[in-house]
Amino acid sequence: MPNPVDSASESAARIFSGWLLKAYRRPLWFLLILVVVPLAIIMAATYVASAALARAQAQNNLRMTAQLASEAIQETLDDAVLFGQLTAMQPAFTEALDHRHGERLAALLQVALPLLPHVDFAQAATADGQVVASYPPRGDAPATLAQDAVFRAAQTDGWHPEVSAVYLRDETTLEKVVDVVMPVARAGEVVGVLRLEFQVAAVKAWIQRIRVDPEGFLYVVDQQQQLVVYPFQVLPGKPKVVGDWPPVAYDVPPSGHAMSFRDPPRGRDWLAGVYPIGETGWRVIAVQPQSAVFRLIHRVFWPMGILVALLMAAVVFVSLRWAALQALNLRLLQQNAKLLKQSQQRWTLERGKPDKREGGTS
């Protein structure tokens, strides 16, 4: 009984031999299938794998860059809060606030304020939000903080330091600022708050040395989805709300995340890394065009593509020469076959003729 496996192997071998013979008779297709097609498949697979690896690596780098910028901002805010707390913990400060001595508080703020970089205004207020002292004196300074969202947020779930969203200091200068509010305690009881006002330009200064190359950039968004820092020109006025931007529209986990999205107006694909700034509700977003990431890959694969094109041209040239040689061999074979046939015919005719000598004797 024949073995089915052997029979299948023999059938496959016959099919392959027949295909190989047909391909051999067509040298162009033969060389294309055996050389160019496998090389093209390998190049395509290598490009797809390299593109996926480059995209994943770029997204991871963007997330790490956003994390670095987030930690820089968080560290600066923590330093400001720490220094503010050290100021607020001084017995003279807490006593003056507890007794609502405005002039003494203003004098203490005047001494402390120059030691806080990028803080150009400070206020001390009671636990119910009534402002006791401000430095430097300013006519448009609020007399109460009770209605401020940051003041109310600092009271939520127990007193704690709180960072505000970006807002306009006044409608005339259109200057954007950020507040940090922290409680002031005396003998374990909160007697008031200290409010520090940062210029938004200060936030930009904290991260201006961080670069996203090539063609990428960083921007910062607050808890109300408003732009705090953006590298390109934004029209002055009310802070721009960007809640519909993909990196802003989604919640960000504490460990950050990476994503890709498409910019519909420009039809451009982007990669992004997002990282939160502590518990402030702010986030740092690092973005980069996908085309910039793939540019290095294209620099590598373009020469390879040119080499494949040259190889195809060489294959076509060799195939044409091979075809010409095969045609010449075929003509020679045909001529030899024709001569052989004529020779066989003559031999057959000569063999069939009677021998004259034998015919004469009979």
Buried (B, 14 or more C-beta within 10 A) or exposed (E): EEEEEEEEEEEEEEEEEEEEEEBEEBBBBBBBEEBBEEBBEEBEEBBEEBBEEBBEEBBEBBBBBBBBBBBBBBEBBEEBBEBBBEBBEEEEBBEBBBEBBBEBBBBBBEEBBEEBBBBBBBBBBBBEBEBBBBBEEBEEBBEEBBEBBBBBBBBEEEBBBBBBBBBBBEEEEEEBBBBBBBBBBBEEEBBBBBBBBBBBEBBBBBBEEBEBEEEBBBBBBBBBBBBBBBEEEEEEEEBEBBEEBBBBEEEBEEEBBBBEBEEEEEEEBBBBBBBBBBEBBBBBBBBBBBEBBBEEBEEEBEEEEEEBEEBBEEBBEBBEEBBEEBEEEEEEEEEEEEEEEEEEEEEEEEEEEEEEEEEEEE
